[in-house]
């Protein structure tokens, strides 16, 4: 009897978690349909940059991030440039075409649909945000590539030839 009650409790918990995830996806879709992008233009744009833009725009919560305030910092650590790449779930690289698209006053949800259609991809929403897939159902995974680009204000990092007179 105790085993049956435990099984029922686990089943109820699993159903509740699934319902919450579905609710979050529905809420995200509703929110993205209300967010209007005033203007966007992609000209021979790198597909990865476009996908990163869509992910960042869709996961930002209002109020949307404001630009950072400029500060003068002496002896600042090297500036880190964040770059992303996408690969398939099996670790293989994916070749995506460049993107050409211009839209005005478009809901973010529609923009996501247009971009993925032009890139030959599909998408779904889950608790983590947007998930992109190839037409044959293989998932694209966003990988972060971090590279130091120099000291404060983009000056050369120590050890670079132009860092020393």
Protein Blocks (a to p, Z undefined) as FASTA:
>chain_A
ZZmmmmmmmmmmmmmmmmmmmmmmmmmmmmmmmpccfbacdehiafklmmmmmmmmmmpc
cdddddddddddehiacddddddddddfkopacdddddddddehiafklmmmmmmmmnop
acdddfklpadddfkopacddddddddebdehhiacehiaklpZZ
